[in-house]
Amino acid sequence: MDVTEDTTPSTDQRDAAPDSRGVDANTPRRARNTPPLRSVIKLVDWTVEPDREPDAKPYTYAMECDVCCEGSPRSTDPQSGCVWILGHVKTNPSHHSYTEIIKRGWRAWMEQP
Ligand SMILES: [Zn+2]
């Protein structure tokens, strides 16, 4: 990882009356002279997209009833949720709204210069 530490004070306000850190003339000398710790992470471009590699996790599907929140088992078969809905509505004829929940893998990588 490209991380560099910059321990240089951003401005020289050590002698000014209370600064943003609450440091003033009554602050012990050691605390007044301690520069603020900052970390600078190198700016790089990242790409994020669905994982379409051969070893990517398979998409999985599930359905959830919007009325009672009961849900189907998760499956790699996108039609299995529809079968579950037909069984659910058979015993709950007033439950007409459902949400499909799809899980798919994503990947992120840093652009190389
Ligand atoms: Zn339901």
Backbone and ligand atoms as CSV (ligand in chain L), in Angstrom:
chain,resi,resn,atom,element,x,y,z
A,1,MET,N,N,0.852,-1.175,0.000
A,1,MET,CA,C,0.000,0.000,0.000
A,1,MET,C,C,0.886,1.222,0.000
A,2,ASP,N,N,0.512,2.218,-0.758
A,2,ASP,CA,C,1.297,3.437,-0.836
A,2,ASP,C,C,0.824,4.436,0.203
A,3,VAL,N,N,1.467,4.422,1.348
A,3,VAL,CA,C,1.110,5.348,2.418
A,3,VAL,C,C,2.376,6.045,2.867
A,4,THR,N,N,2.299,7.361,2.958
A,4,THR,CA,C,3.436,8.111,3.469
A,4,THR,C,C,2.980,8.906,4.676
A,5,GLU,N,N,3.847,9.041,5.642
A,5,GLU,CA,C,3.539,9.814,6.831
A,5,GLU,C,C,4.088,11.222,6.673
A,6,ASP,N,N,3.293,12.219,6.980
A,6,ASP,CA,C,3.715,13.606,6.952
A,6,ASP,C,C,3.514,14.143,8.353
A,7,THR,N,N,4.622,14.347,9.061
A,7,THR,CA,C,4.519,14.831,10.431
A,7,THR,C,C,4.823,16.312,10.529
A,8,THR,N,N,4.842,16.995,9.400
A,8,THR,CA,C,5.096,18.422,9.394
A,8,THR,C,C,3.831,19.174,9.796
A,9,PRO,N,N,3.962,20.129,10.757
A,9,PRO,CA,C,2.765,20.903,11.098
A,9,PRO,C,C,2.246,21.630,9.860
A,10,SER,N,N,0.924,21.672,9.721
A,10,SER,CA,C,0.344,22.296,8.545
A,10,SER,C,C,0.577,23.800,8.542
A,11,THR,N,N,0.546,24.434,9.692
A,11,THR,CA,C,0.860,25.857,9.788
A,11,THR,C,C,1.626,26.056,11.086
A,12,ASP,N,N,2.327,27.163,11.187
A,12,ASP,CA,C,3.093,27.413,12.406
A,12,ASP,C,C,2.275,28.294,13.330
A,13,GLN,N,N,1.412,27.649,14.093
A,13,GLN,CA,C,0.550,28.383,15.020
A,13,GLN,C,C,0.912,28.036,16.450
A,14,ARG,N,N,2.124,27.526,16.655
A,14,ARG,CA,C,2.476,27.057,17.988
A,14,ARG,C,C,2.504,28.171,19.026
A,15,ASP,N,N,2.765,29.426,18.613
A,15,ASP,CA,C,2.831,30.518,19.581
A,15,ASP,C,C,1.517,31.285,19.678
A,16,ALA,N,N,0.556,30.950,18.867
A,16,ALA,CA,C,-0.717,31.661,18.912
A,16,ALA,C,C,-1.548,31.159,20.089
A,17,ALA,N,N,-2.438,31.986,20.548
A,17,ALA,CA,C,-3.354,31.596,21.613
A,17,ALA,C,C,-4.312,30.561,21.043
A,18,PRO,N,N,-4.988,29.848,21.929
A,18,PRO,CA,C,-5.528,28.523,21.628
A,18,PRO,C,C,-5.795,28.258,20.144
A,19,ASP,N,N,-5.162,27.208,19.680
A,19,ASP,CA,C,-5.363,26.813,18.289
A,19,ASP,C,C,-6.480,25.773,18.221
A,20,SER,N,N,-6.638,25.145,17.053
A,20,SER,CA,C,-7.730,24.190,16.872
A,20,SER,C,C,-7.596,22.961,17.774
A,21,ARG,N,N,-6.382,22.735,18.302
A,21,ARG,CA,C,-6.192,21.598,19.208
A,21,ARG,C,C,-6.388,21.999,20.656
A,22,GLY,N,N,-6.672,23.276,20.913
A,22,GLY,CA,C,-6.818,23.756,22.285
A,22,GLY,C,C,-5.490,24.002,22.957
A,23,VAL,N,N,-4.406,24.131,22.160
A,23,VAL,CA,C,-3.079,24.358,22.725
A,23,VAL,C,C,-2.895,25.861,22.947
A,24,ASP,N,N,-2.561,26.260,24.175
A,24,ASP,CA,C,-2.283,27.669,24.446
A,24,ASP,C,C,-1.019,27.779,25.284
A,25,ALA,N,N,-0.724,28.972,25.755
A,25,ALA,CA,C,0.525,29.203,26.491
A,25,ALA,C,C,0.599,28.395,27.775
A,26,ASN,N,N,-0.529,27.966,28.308
A,26,ASN,CA,C,-0.524,27.191,29.547
A,26,ASN,C,C,-0.310,25.701,29.309
A,27,THR,N,N,-0.304,25.310,28.066
A,27,THR,CA,C,-0.086,23.904,27.729
A,27,THR,C,C,1.394,23.588,27.924
A,28,PRO,N,N,1.703,22.455,28.557
A,28,PRO,CA,C,3.120,22.109,28.755
A,28,PRO,C,C,3.891,22.164,27.439
A,29,ARG,N,N,5.161,22.581,27.533
A,29,ARG,CA,C,5.999,22.784,26.347
A,29,ARG,C,C,6.030,21.548,25.451
A,30,ARG,N,N,6.134,20.376,26.063
A,30,ARG,CA,C,6.201,19.137,25.272
A,30,ARG,C,C,4.953,18.989,24.399
A,31,ALA,N,N,3.769,19.288,24.942
A,31,ALA,CA,C,2.535,19.156,24.165
A,31,ALA,C,C,2.456,20.230,23.089
A,32,ARG,N,N,2.966,21.457,23.383
A,32,ARG,CA,C,2.897,22.548,22.400
A,32,ARG,C,C,3.765,22.254,21.191
A,33,ASN,N,N,4.910,21.589,21.414
A,33,ASN,CA,C,5.840,21.358,20.325
A,33,ASN,C,C,5.592,20.046,19.577
A,34,THR,N,N,4.582,19.315,19.975
A,34,THR,CA,C,4.274,18.070,19.284
A,34,THR,C,C,3.440,18.396,18.053
A,35,PRO,N,N,3.973,18.125,16.879
A,35,PRO,CA,C,3.206,18.435,15.672
A,35,PRO,C,C,2.010,17.502,15.551
A,36,PRO,N,N,0.956,17.973,14.914
A,36,PRO,CA,C,-0.197,17.087,14.722
A,36,PRO,C,C,0.199,15.923,13.815
A,37,LEU,N,N,-0.323,14.755,14.103
A,37,LEU,CA,C,-0.031,13.594,13.266
A,37,LEU,C,C,-1.019,13.570,12.105
A,38,ARG,N,N,-0.476,13.445,10.922
A,38,ARG,CA,C,-1.321,13.367,9.730
A,38,ARG,C,C,-0.814,12.227,8.866
A,39,SER,N,N,-1.711,11.599,8.178
A,39,SER,CA,C,-1.338,10.579,7.220
A,39,SER,C,C,-1.831,11.017,5.853
A,40,VAL,N,N,-0.980,10.906,4.875
A,40,VAL,CA,C,-1.358,11.217,3.510
A,40,VAL,C,C,-1.332,9.911,2.725
A,41,ILE,N,N,-2.454,9.559,2.160
A,41,ILE,CA,C,-2.533,8.352,1.351
A,41,ILE,C,C,-2.443,8.784,-0.101
A,42,LYS,N,N,-1.563,8.156,-0.820
A,42,LYS,CA,C,-1.349,8.496,-2.223
A,42,LYS,C,C,-2.663,8.396,-2.991
A,43,LEU,N,N,-2.931,9.390,-3.813
A,43,LEU,CA,C,-4.154,9.377,-4.605
A,43,LEU,C,C,-3.965,8.450,-5.800
A,44,VAL,N,N,-4.831,7.470,-5.906
A,44,VAL,CA,C,-4.794,6.542,-7.028
A,44,VAL,C,C,-6.224,6.293,-7.484
A,45,ASP,N,N,-6.365,5.832,-8.710
A,45,ASP,CA,C,-7.685,5.501,-9.235
A,45,ASP,C,C,-8.014,4.054,-8.909
A,46,TRP,N,N,-9.230,3.839,-8.469
A,46,TRP,CA,C,-9.728,2.496,-8.194
A,46,TRP,C,C,-10.891,2.213,-9.143
A,47,THR,N,N,-11.002,0.976,-9.516
A,47,THR,CA,C,-12.135,0.540,-10.325
A,47,THR,C,C,-12.932,-0.480,-9.526
A,48,VAL,N,N,-14.235,-0.346,-9.575
A,48,VAL,CA,C,-15.132,-1.264,-8.880
A,48,VAL,C,C,-16.163,-1.742,-9.889
A,49,GLU,N,N,-16.338,-3.062,-9.966
A,49,GLU,CA,C,-17.329,-3.609,-10.903
A,49,GLU,C,C,-17.738,-5.002,-10.461
A,50,PRO,N,N,-18.867,-5.496,-10.999
A,50,PRO,CA,C,-19.263,-6.868,-10.679
A,50,PRO,C,C,-18.161,-7.843,-11.076
A,51,ASP,N,N,-17.992,-8.861,-10.249
A,51,ASP,CA,C,-16.947,-9.854,-10.501
A,51,ASP,C,C,-17.428,-10.816,-11.585
A,52,ARG,N,N,-16.808,-10.734,-12.768
A,52,ARG,CA,C,-17.167,-11.613,-13.882
A,52,ARG,C,C,-16.046,-12.606,-14.199
A,53,GLU,N,N,-15.117,-12.742,-13.254
A,53,GLU,CA,C,-14.019,-13.695,-13.448
A,53,GLU,C,C,-14.571,-15.127,-13.382
A,54,PRO,N,N,-13.853,-16.078,-14.007
A,54,PRO,CA,C,-14.329,-17.472,-13.992
A,54,PRO,C,C,-14.527,-18.041,-12.584
A,55,ASP,N,N,-13.731,-17.538,-11.621
A,55,ASP,CA,C,-13.857,-18.064,-10.262
A,55,ASP,C,C,-14.764,-17.202,-9.373
A,56,ALA,N,N,-15.529,-16.318,-10.003
A,56,ALA,CA,C,-16.419,-15.446,-9.218
A,56,ALA,C,C,-17.508,-16.275,-8.541
A,57,LYS,N,N,-17.983,-15.757,-7.409
A,57,LYS,CA,C,-19.084,-16.425,-6.724
A,57,LYS,C,C,-20.311,-16.385,-7.633
A,58,PRO,N,N,-21.116,-17.440,-7.640
A,58,PRO,CA,C,-22.321,-17.417,-8.481
A,58,PRO,C,C,-23.368,-16.453,-7.902
A,59,TYR,N,N,-24.187,-15.903,-8.768
A,59,TYR,CA,C,-25.307,-15.088,-8.303
A,59,TYR,C,C,-26.236,-15.992,-7.503
A,60,THR,N,N,-26.809,-15.436,-6.448
A,60,THR,CA,C,-27.820,-16.182,-5.700
A,60,THR,C,C,-29.061,-15.306,-5.576
A,61,TYR,N,N,-30.194,-15.967,-5.465
A,61,TYR,CA,C,-31.492,-15.282,-5.487
A,61,TYR,C,C,-32.337,-15.742,-4.312
A,62,ALA,N,N,-33.143,-14.816,-3.828
A,62,ALA,CA,C,-34.107,-15.137,-2.782
A,62,ALA,C,C,-35.272,-14.170,-2.923
A,63,MET,N,N,-36.397,-14.553,-2.394
A,63,MET,CA,C,-37.574,-13.690,-2.378
A,63,MET,C,C,-37.966,-13.444,-0.935
A,64,GLU,N,N,-38.548,-12.277,-0.718
A,64,GLU,CA,C,-39.033,-11.949,0.610
A,64,GLU,C,C,-40.423,-11.363,0.475
A,65,CYS,N,N,-41.328,-11.811,1.336
A,65,CYS,CA,C,-42.690,-11.283,1.349
A,65,CYS,C,C,-42.661,-9.899,1.995
A,66,ASP,N,N,-43.229,-8.907,1.296
A,66,ASP,CA,C,-43.237,-7.547,1.834
A,66,ASP,C,C,-44.265,-7.360,2.948
A,67,VAL,N,N,-45.175,-8.309,3.091
A,67,VAL,CA,C,-46.218,-8.190,4.113
A,67,VAL,C,C,-45.734,-8.772,5.443
A,68,CYS,N,N,-45.204,-9.998,5.417
A,68,CYS,CA,C,-44.827,-10.654,6.678
A,68,CYS,C,C,-43.315,-10.850,6.828
A,69,CYS,N,N,-42.538,-10.457,5.822
A,69,CYS,CA,C,-41.070,-10.544,5.828
A,69,CYS,C,C,-40.538,-11.979,5.808
A,70,GLU,N,N,-41.397,-12.956,5.631
A,70,GLU,CA,C,-40.907,-14.329,5.488
A,70,GLU,C,C,-40.147,-14.412,4.171
A,71,GLY,N,N,-39.106,-15.233,4.134
A,71,GLY,CA,C,-38.285,-15.295,2.941
A,71,GLY,C,C,-38.058,-16.703,2.439
A,72,SER,N,N,-37.728,-16.780,1.174
A,72,SER,CA,C,-37.416,-18.066,0.551
A,72,SER,C,C,-35.986,-18.444,0.870
A,73,PRO,N,N,-35.639,-19.715,0.690
A,73,PRO,CA,C,-34.220,-20.085,0.783
A,73,PRO,C,C,-33.456,-19.425,-0.366
A,74,ARG,N,N,-32.168,-19.168,-0.155
A,74,ARG,CA,C,-31.322,-18.584,-1.200
A,74,ARG,C,C,-30.902,-19.689,-2.163
A,75,SER,N,N,-30.903,-19.368,-3.456
A,75,SER,CA,C,-30.588,-20.376,-4.466
A,75,SER,C,C,-29.864,-19.740,-5.640
A,76,THR,N,N,-29.132,-20.551,-6.382
A,76,THR,CA,C,-28.506,-20.059,-7.609
A,76,THR,C,C,-29.488,-20.097,-8.780
A,77,ASP,N,N,-30.655,-20.700,-8.567
A,77,ASP,CA,C,-31.697,-20.765,-9.593
A,77,ASP,C,C,-32.630,-19.556,-9.444
A,78,PRO,N,N,-32.649,-18.638,-10.413
A,78,PRO,CA,C,-33.487,-17.449,-10.270
A,78,PRO,C,C,-34.982,-17.751,-10.235
A,79,GLN,N,N,-35.395,-18.919,-10.717
A,79,GLN,CA,C,-36.818,-19.265,-10.722
A,79,GLN,C,C,-37.299,-19.839,-9.387
A,80,SER,N,N,-36.373,-20.239,-8.529
A,80,SER,CA,C,-36.792,-20.881,-7.285
A,80,SER,C,C,-37.606,-19.928,-6.402
A,81,GLY,N,N,-37.320,-18.634,-6.481
A,81,GLY,CA,C,-38.085,-17.658,-5.702
A,81,GLY,C,C,-39.531,-17.571,-6.148
A,82,CYS,N,N,-39.758,-17.716,-7.443
A,82,CYS,CA,C,-41.129,-17.670,-7.958
A,82,CYS,C,C,-41.922,-18.885,-7.462
A,83,VAL,N,N,-41.265,-20.031,-7.420
A,83,VAL,CA,C,-41.919,-21.240,-6.904
A,83,VAL,C,C,-42.272,-21.030,-5.432
A,84,TRP,N,N,-41.354,-20.408,-4.690
A,84,TRP,CA,C,-41.607,-20.154,-3.270
A,84,TRP,C,C,-42.804,-19.207,-3.100
A,85,ILE,N,N,-42.893,-18.165,-3.947
A,85,ILE,CA,C,-44.015,-17.226,-3.851
A,85,ILE,C,C,-45.337,-17.965,-4.044
A,86,LEU,N,N,-45.400,-18.859,-5.030
A,86,LEU,CA,C,-46.650,-19.582,-5.279
A,86,LEU,C,C,-47.052,-20.406,-4.057
A,87,GLY,N,N,-46.086,-21.002,-3.378
A,87,GLY,CA,C,-46.388,-21.747,-2.158
A,87,GLY,C,C,-46.795,-20.813,-1.025
A,88,HIS,N,N,-46.152,-19.649,-0.948
A,88,HIS,CA,C,-46.442,-18.712,0.135
A,88,HIS,C,C,-47.839,-18.095,-0.029
A,89,VAL,N,N,-48.190,-17.719,-1.245
A,89,VAL,CA,C,-49.486,-17.077,-1.468
A,89,VAL,C,C,-50.633,-18.091,-1.302
A,90,LYS,N,N,-50.312,-19.358,-1.450
A,90,LYS,CA,C,-51.339,-20.394,-1.265
A,90,LYS,C,C,-51.823,-20.398,0.180
A,91,THR,N,N,-50.883,-20.224,1.132
A,91,THR,CA,C,-51.269,-20.220,2.549
A,91,THR,C,C,-51.495,-18.813,3.086
A,92,ASN,N,N,-51.130,-17.789,2.301
A,92,ASN,CA,C,-51.315,-16.386,2.723
A,92,ASN,C,C,-51.898,-15.598,1.553
A,93,PRO,N,N,-53.189,-15.822,1.229
A,93,PRO,CA,C,-53.766,-15.232,0.016
A,93,PRO,C,C,-53.809,-13.700,-0.010
A,94,SER,N,N,-53.604,-13.051,1.114
A,94,SER,CA,C,-53.616,-11.580,1.105
A,94,SER,C,C,-52.212,-10.990,0.926
A,95,HIS,N,N,-51.182,-11.817,0.793
A,95,HIS,CA,C,-49.804,-11.335,0.628
A,95,HIS,C,C,-49.474,-11.269,-0.865
A,96,HIS,N,N,-49.513,-10.041,-1.401
A,96,HIS,CA,C,-49.365,-9.861,-2.849
A,96,HIS,C,C,-48.061,-9.200,-3.278
A,97,SER,N,N,-47.265,-8.705,-2.341
A,97,SER,CA,C,-46.045,-7.969,-2.706
A,97,SER,C,C,-44.802,-8.690,-2.201
A,98,TYR,N,N,-43.782,-8.756,-3.072
A,98,TYR,CA,C,-42.550,-9.476,-2.754
A,98,TYR,C,C,-41.346,-8.684,-3.254
A,99,THR,N,N,-40.218,-8.947,-2.668
A,99,THR,CA,C,-38.972,-8.314,-3.092
A,99,THR,C,C,-37.972,-9.409,-3.429
A,100,GLU,N,N,-37.375,-9.289,-4.597
A,100,GLU,CA,C,-36.320,-10.222,-4.974
A,100,GLU,C,C,-34.994,-9.682,-4.445
A,101,ILE,N,N,-34.214,-10.542,-3.825
A,101,ILE,CA,C,-32.917,-10.145,-3.275
A,101,ILE,C,C,-31.838,-10.928,-4.024
A,102,ILE,N,N,-31.038,-10.190,-4.782
A,102,ILE,CA,C,-29.988,-10.813,-5.589
A,102,ILE,C,C,-28.644,-10.488,-4.957
A,103,LYS,N,N,-27.806,-11.499,-4.785
A,103,LYS,CA,C,-26.440,-11.294,-4.298
A,103,LYS,C,C,-25.485,-11.649,-5.429
A,104,ARG,N,N,-24.523,-10.782,-5.650
A,104,ARG,CA,C,-23.495,-11.074,-6.639
A,104,ARG,C,C,-22.176,-10.502,-6.144
A,105,GLY,N,N,-21.104,-11.147,-6.525
A,105,GLY,CA,C,-19.793,-10.695,-6.086
A,105,GLY,C,C,-19.333,-9.465,-6.858
A,106,TRP,N,N,-18.589,-8.632,-6.183
A,106,TRP,CA,C,-17.981,-7.442,-6.790
A,106,TRP,C,C,-16.502,-7.484,-6.513
A,107,ARG,N,N,-15.750,-6.755,-7.299
A,107,ARG,CA,C,-14.304,-6.679,-7.084
A,107,ARG,C,C,-13.840,-5.234,-7.259
A,108,ALA,N,N,-12.733,-4.926,-6.621
A,108,ALA,CA,C,-12.136,-3.595,-6.709
A,108,ALA,C,C,-10.645,-3.774,-6.922
A,109,TRP,N,N,-10.084,-2.935,-7.775
A,109,TRP,CA,C,-8.635,-2.991,-7.969
A,109,TRP,C,C,-8.088,-1.600,-8.252
A,110,MET,N,N,-6.805,-1.448,-7.890
A,110,MET,CA,C,-6.131,-0.180,-8.050
A,110,MET,C,C,-5.535,-0.113,-9.461
A,111,GLU,N,N,-5.753,1.011,-10.141
A,111,GLU,CA,C,-5.179,1.201,-11.465
A,111,GLU,C,C,-3.662,1.271,-11.346
A,112,GLN,N,N,-2.966,0.621,-12.263
A,112,GLN,CA,C,-1.502,0.669,-12.283
A,112,GLN,C,C,-1.071,1.812,-13.191
A,113,PRO,N,N,-0.078,2.598,-12.750
A,113,PRO,CA,C,0.376,3.722,-13.582
A,113,PRO,C,C,1.049,3.253,-14.862
L,1,ZN,ZN,ZN,-46.069,-13.200,3.630
